[in-house]
Amino acid sequence: MPVSVEPTTVEPKQGEPSEALRPHAEDAFAGELAALAAQDDRPRPARWKLSPWAVATYLLGGTLPDGTVITPKYVGPRRIVEVAVTTLATDRALLLLGVPGTAKTWVSEHLAAAVSGDSTLLVQGTAGTPEEAIRYGWNYAQLLAHGPSRDALVPSPVMRAMAEGMTARVEELTRIPADVQDTLITILSEKTLPIPELGQEVQAVRGFNLIATANDRDRGVNDLSSALRRRFNTVVLPLPESPEAEVDIVSRRVDQIGRSLDLPAAPDGLDEIRRVVTVFRELRDGVTTDGRTKLKSPSGTLSTAEAISVVTNGLALAAHFGDGVLRPGDVAAGILGAVVRDPAADRVIWQEYLETVVRERDGWKDFYRACREVSV
Amino acid sequence: MTGLEERVGRAAGVGPLLLGVRHHGPGSARAVRAALEEARPRVVLIEGPPEADALIPLAADEEMRPPVALLAHAVDEPGRSAFWPLAEFSPEWVAIRWALEHDVPARFIDLPATHTLAWGRPEDEAAGEGESPLDAGTADNEGDSGPGPEPASGLGPASGPEPASGPEPGPADVRIDPLGVLAETAGYDDPERWWEDVVEHRGVGKGDALAPFTVLEEAMGALRETYGSGGHDRDLVREAYMRLQVRAAQREFEDGVAVVCGAWHVPALRRKTTVAADKALLKGLPKVKTDMTWVPWTHRRLSRVSGYGAGIDSPGWYGHLFSAPDRPVERWMTKVAGLLRAEDRLVSSAHVIEAVRLAETLAAMRGRPLPGLSETTDAVRAVMCEGSDVPLALVRDRLVVGDVLGEVPPTAPAVPLQRDLARLQRRLRLKPEALERELELDLRKETDAARSRLLHRLRLLGVAWGEPAVSRGSTGTFRETWRLRWEPELSVRVAEAGVWGTTVLSAATAKAEADAVTAQGLADVTALAERCLLAELSDALPTVMRILADRAALDADVGRLAQALPALVRSLRYGDVRGTDTGALGEVAAGLAERVFVGLPPACAALDADGAEEMRRHVDAVHGAVGLLGDAPAAGRGQLRARWQSVLRVLSGRDTVPGVIRGRAVRLLLDDGELAQDEAARLMGLVLSPGTPPADAAAWIEGFVGGGSGGGMLLVHDERLLGLVDAWLTGVPAEAFTDVLPLLRRTFSAYEPGVRRTLGELVRRGPGAGSGGTGTGTGSGIPGFAAELDTERADAVLPVLRLLLGLDEVAEHIGDDLVGVRG
């Protein structure tokens, strides 16, 4: 017997979005969403706020017929966004995979905001996530006082999404213990959530869907069972495509962090940032930028986020112990720490890289020397 | 262009039936078949070289399986050739088969290859507009054929003759891309996709079979009105020839004439021109004697992945579209699932269902009528491959491109490779004989060097005519001995090797490159590099070197790297003997050496006895190779030796390194004069001191003085070292002695008898018997020699030595060395 969950059972979100440190996507970009909705004349799946085309435009950016400019939320291959949106439209759950720092959460939040107008139906996956976080819990005071009833039930975000035909989000799915993960199987295949205590069930209404994110470096920790995996379409979010894009991301982010730490701005830092990004990219991709030499890849992730932290560290070193200018010596130790995670294998890889690539490169003499110093 | 009137005219049965196609377009092929079925012409004219008319009946042969290619080559110059590849889904192939099945004559009507090949001659090239003949051939089949592929972007499936050799089409950029223009007009950014949507993905047999051709003709007519020949000037000549042929056929068969040609040519063939004008265009064309045959082709070569330039991206996908009776996407997904299952991936029917749904929705989202290759690929990635590109690469390789290999009946005319071989055999006076005989070659002689190259190339091609044998006489690098024997089946081998190229050189080059790509281990690639040098395949060398460098970079086993290095350095020397450019080789060798240097010290830790012994051999091999490499006059390589020495130093001083390697490292340093005798003695004393386990010490001695390294003489001449060994040996406890005995025996039994005897005598006399001290080292009394050097008598030799060495400017230096010896 299907029942509906009263939206009032959960405190509706309150407060002034403008005062929030970080407003939700649907609040921050309310104007763009409204403009898109107003001009969207394509068919919308049930309970979608926008058509799939408009959702794709919202994420990728563009200019609407009336001149409204939609800022790009995700900078990357168009194919990724198209497949993601289409997956949601075909009523399949979406799994976003990628190494840390590839905007998985960001994309999932914006997808939920554009599709359902609400990105808050969120389950944060941790090693301690209980089943109640995905199914439902009980309000024990109510339970003791009045016995099991709908009033004593505390629905999870997933349950609410099912009842209201919204998009639910599960962050870091692979951190969740396997037995809890498997709760999702019934939800995704039968689209129903039984409540045996009440002899009831919650049936998902049209428009319900689920976006999960997972870190693909965590593979093997709590790997998805194949039954669950089968319920998902998987989209892997890649690392930035071009070195320029990555340098841009790194330097902008470093700038922000530096300001919040009150580090003096480094005037000549860009070259060094470029170098850090180049080293990271080359080792990550296993090939030099000119595409002529293959390299072994070390075991570390070497993500953009790590490049950012190496540069930030270097800046701090330069500011406090150097002359304020980011120099090779300031980043060398940080790079070594990021690259060499496995002391035996990675060290050989790093030295091979130093000797065969860095040493010969024009203008990299200082860097080579600095690296040799910290490596020994 | 009066498309409308003409259409009406044709419908009334006047004029030839012109079927404009895209080469290798499955939709076009289907449409051609439908149109032929409906129109039932009495003759089918096909764009292609008329010399191949006689070969058409072979297409009906049971043993003929597409993909195949028509190959035209100049008789005197087999390297000058062009291919017209035909796949099962090529409209031309469909037309040929239709004609053969219905007993209707089929003819090729394009400009004869005799002219197109002649266009490519160098002198003509310079004079002409720079369009290569191949390209001209290609042009019509491929670039110019309009909706087909155009040369500029290489977009389309081109059935154009592929350049077997010769220059790539240079002027492509000045040409227009008809497909691109149409696609842009239709609002597509990707011409390929537009063509797929509009033509290839249309269903079968809906409505008028001729309708698609009419529409296409109108579009092409409009384009040609605007762009003329679109920069493809040679097309005008070819079209004139085609018009003449069509007219001739019309005279013979009246209205029952159907023409299958690139859509780009249709408006030109429709145009009314005078016979005289057409003939004028054809006047004075250059000629070259040509021959045609069928050769087997592969999907891989059809695809542009293979680096042949013009081609189609996805022959396997097109083949599927052509052969699937209905539901192409569902059938494709089932195929993909089958492939992935065969590779042990878990793919259920539910996956297939979801993949089809996703592909269809994606197509709708992207505004396409039917999922194309990009939609199906995206769907397969997201649903079946868990977002990973690794299994997807497999799908791409096996299905999208595909492994299909064509076959040609044995009755097809000889391949040009055979001719080229016969020509070389004549020129080099090497007759194929069934009797085995030996052939001595002196590589300094022109003819002999050429013979050696030929034999090496044939070996690469799997034609084992000659086997290298060990030279009996001289062992110089400029001598080679071959054992020759021509077995009848070698002719078959030559025919098989015909797929690789039209001359022995080009075929061997292509084969070597292909071998390099598929080679398993690093050593295989190194061996291949060596063979390329011997066969003087300088064009293949860059590819082989690139792959060698890649393999070396990714190989984590120092042993394998160390094994590869000597062969590589050896090749470097061969190359020097033969005067090949070995710059790239040297670079790779130096890179390899660097990797060995970095990886060797960690790799030497924690080895058992056998492993240590093997690693010691690697150290020796690398040492020799570095010596040779360091001699080579190239920038940066001079430091190799210094770096190697620092590696040896690290090895000699690290306790985790097995004794045998440490001892070896010390010895190598000592021999190079990088380590003073005192220092060596100190290290030896350290190892042989009581703190070291006897077995380890014995291993150290084995490394230091063992093997064929002349270690015995060292002990004979350095009393101090011998004293150390002697003192240590007498100090080994009884229980440990039996453990070290085998090792010591191995070390010392390898010495020459004379050395052993001398050592024995020295030991019997006991330490310090000569001068009473072990420290000075000069007091040793070798039997028959005085205890001290007689310096006066030694000095007396110096003038003679100076004279012998004969260089005054270096005399001082030599003098120093001699003094050093004396000390």
Boltz contact constraints between the chains, C-beta under 6 A:
constraints:
  - contact:
      token1: [A, 52]
      token2: [B, 365]
      max_distance: 6.0
  - contact:
      token1: [A, 79]
      token2: [B, 378]
      max_distance: 6.0
  - contact:
      token1: [A, 83]
      token2: [B, 378]
      max_distance: 6.0
  - contact:
      token1: [A, 83]
      token2: [B, 382]
      max_distance: 6.0
  - contact:
      token1: [A, 86]
      token2: [B, 361]
      max_distance: 6.0
  - contact:
      token1: [A, 86]
      token2: [B, 362]
      max_distance: 6.0
  - contact:
      token1: [A, 86]
      token2: [B, 365]
      max_distance: 6.0
  - contact:
      token1: [A, 89]
      token2: [B, 361]
      max_distance: 6.0
  - contact:
      token1: [A, 90]
      token2: [B, 357]
      max_distance: 6.0
  - contact:
      token1: [A, 90]
      token2: [B, 358]
      max_distance: 6.0
  - contact:
      token1: [A, 90]
      token2: [B, 361]
      max_distance: 6.0
  - contact:
      token1: [A, 97]
      token2: [B, 387]
      max_distance: 6.0
  - contact:
      token1: [A, 226]
      token2: [B, 346]
      max_distance: 6.0
  - contact:
      token1: [A, 233]
      token2: [B, 382]
      max_distance: 6.0
  - contact:
      token1: [A, 233]
      token2: [B, 383]
      max_distance: 6.0
  - contact:
      token1: [A, 234]
      token2: [B, 382]
      max_distance: 6.0
  - contact:
      token1: [A, 234]
      token2: [B, 386]
      max_distance: 6.0
  - contact:
      token1: [A, 234]
      token2: [B, 387]
      max_distance: 6.0
  - contact:
      token1: [A, 235]
      token2: [B, 382]
      max_distance: 6.0
  - contact:
      token1: [A, 235]
      token2: [B, 387]
      max_distance: 6.0
  - contact:
      token1: [A, 236]
      token2: [B, 387]
      max_distance: 6.0
  - contact:
      token1: [A, 294]
      token2: [B, 550]
      max_distance: 6.0
  - contact:
      token1: [A, 294]
      token2: [B, 553]
      max_distance: 6.0
  - contact:
      token1: [A, 294]
      token2: [B, 554]
      max_distance: 6.0
  - contact:
      token1: [A, 295]
      token2: [B, 553]
      max_distance: 6.0
  - contact:
      token1: [A, 348]
      token2: [B, 599]
      max_distance: 6.0
  - contact:
      token1: [A, 348]
      token2: [B, 602]
      max_distance: 6.0
  - contact:
      token1: [A, 351]
      token2: [B, 598]
      max_distance: 6.0
  - contact:
      token1: [A, 352]
      token2: [B, 595]
      max_distance: 6.0
  - contact:
      token1: [A, 352]
      token2: [B, 598]
      max_distance: 6.0
  - contact:
      token1: [A, 355]
      token2: [B, 594]
      max_distance: 6.0
  - contact:
      token1: [A, 355]
      token2: [B, 598]
      max_distance: 6.0
  - contact:
      token1: [A, 356]
      token2: [B, 591]
      max_distance: 6.0
  - contact:
      token1: [A, 356]
      token2: [B, 594]
      max_distance: 6.0
